[in-house]
Amino acid sequence: MSRGEHLYIIAYDIADQKRWRRVYKTLRGYGSWVQLSVFQLRLSDRRHRELMGSLDEIINHQEDHILCFDLGPADGKKEPRVTSLGRSFSFLERDAVIV
């Protein structure tokens, strides 16, 4: 059951170390760290809006940049195509959400 969840990749470039740490800690609460400044997330529409609002409050809009890529339904018939070189990569599976 997908619960309307989508897979997302978020990449960020934050100019200030303190804001970078806040963005990292916020994203860690929503998804899985993939590599430096890149997270993979599995979110409902509500959680996506909540996360984007939180990040919007943290960043400096003139200095920082966050990109959010929607890879489509988390439990779709086809997995998004991803090419991974080096370490293995797999999509997030549904885990229990602790609120």
Secondary structure, DSSP 8 states (H G I E B T S, - for coil): --TT-EEEEEEEE-SSHHHHHHHHHHHHTTEEEEETTEEEEEE-HHHHHHHHHHHHHHS-TTT-EEEEEEEEETT-SS-------SS------------
